[in-house]
Amino acid sequence: MMAALRRGGTWDSVLSVDAFAAIRSVGFVPAGQVFGAAVYYLSATEGVSCPGGVRRGLLREGSPEAAGGGLINVSGHGIPGPAARLAQGLYDGRRTAIDRMAGECADLGGHGIVGASLQVKEIPADSISAGAVEFTVIGTAVRARGCPPLGRPFATVLSGQDFAKLVMAGWVPAGIALGISVAALHDHLPTTGSGSWGTGNAEVPAYTDLMIQSRQDARSRLEQAVRGLGADGVVVSAMALRVRSDACQARPGGTDHFAEAVITGTAVTQFADRRKTAPPPSLAVLSLDASE
């Protein structure tokens, strides 16, 4: 359909009217709607892998208890295990979908993608197929008139209006940056800092630290992604934290807990100093009051 639209000199988009007007105001025009997808089978908790056992609190890497096998498994830290594999799969799925969307943008002669929307959907297992995770992303390819093609189109999750504001402020998107981390913890009997479940309202330190670890690791990975894109910084658009529990496949009677942190943003680079450029013209206002 895209090829037919291109040959006919027309285009389609997922832009709103306001977003369309905004990108036109900074010299860009739509090139067409672009899409990317990937389906991954993620088997982090199957088999004999296990994050490790804990009895009290969160066991840190290098501690005497951790040396005995009770080690939280965080993607990129600790021992290789289910958390690292799951985090890598979640990253690869998103990245593959984004790269395929960028390929469609390049085919349309676009310089970048505006308003990209990432969606993740779990496909439950049934009697015929195993469970999987579907990653999709859709956006609008845009191009700047009179500019040569880029080596790689940029992509942003910002709306057309925010994209225009970014350009007017002297910044451009470098790409979509992702920070993804999964922390995993195994236990046999969940305990709080003052006793077991049912002893009253109390914090569960191990689970608190599990979420903190995953969020901190996701932020570190986001910073790495921004540096990898050669950008100056990142505008974060979404932060999600999900905690789930599964029966341990390696140690019957135990439970594996997973905290999944995902940060999505647009890496940006400065191309002009607004202090050295003329301010944008003010909007003219015409009074409709007949008495004046």
C-alpha positions, 0 to 999 in steps of 0.5 A: 500500500505504501508503494502505491501511495508513493507512486501516486504522490500521496501519503498517509500518516498517524498524525493529528491535525495539530501535529501535522500543522506543527511539523509543517511549521518547522519545515517537515512534511509527512512521507508516509505511515511506517510500522515495525513488528517482532514476536519473541518467545521468552522462556526466562523461567523455564528449565532448571534456571533459578535466581537463587535462594534467600532467607533474610533481606536482599543478598548483595553480590560479594556477601558471604550469603551470596557466595553460598548461592543466595544471589539476586539476579539482575540483568547485567549484574550478578550471575548470568540467569533468567533475569538477564535472558528476559531483559535481553529478550525484551530489549531485542524485541523492541529494538527489532521492531524499531529497526524495521520501522526505520527501514520502512522510513528509509524506503519512503525517503524519510529523514525520521519518524515522529510520534512513534508508539510502542506496544507490547502484548503478551500472547498466552500459550494454548494447546497448539502454540507456546506463549510469546510476546508481540512487539509493535511500533507505528509512526509517521515518516517525515522528511525535510524539503531540500535535505539529502538522505540521512545515513540512518533516519531518526525516530522519536516518541514525541508528538508532532507538536513536541517535535516542532518545539524541540526543533524551534529550541535548537534540538533534534532527535537522535533516536529512541533510547531504551532502558530495560532491566529485570531483577529476579529473586527466589524465596521459599517463605516470604518474610518482612523485616519483623516477621512472616506474612500475617504479623501485621503491616510491615515492609518486605525489604527484599521486594523493595530492594528488588524494585529499586535494583531494577529501576536503577539498572534501567536508568544506567542502561538508558544512559548507555543507550543515549551515549551509544546514539551520540546524543547529549541527553534524553527526554523520557516519555514513559517509565513502567515497573511491573512485578510478577511471581512464578512458581520456581521450576528448579526448586519445587515449593519455591517462588521466583519474583521478577521486577521488570523496569522499562524506560522509554525516551527520545535521545536529543542533540543540540544543533543551535544555540537559541541565544544566538538566533532570532526569537520566533515571531509573535502571534498576531491577535485580532480582536473580534469585539465590534465595540472596539 
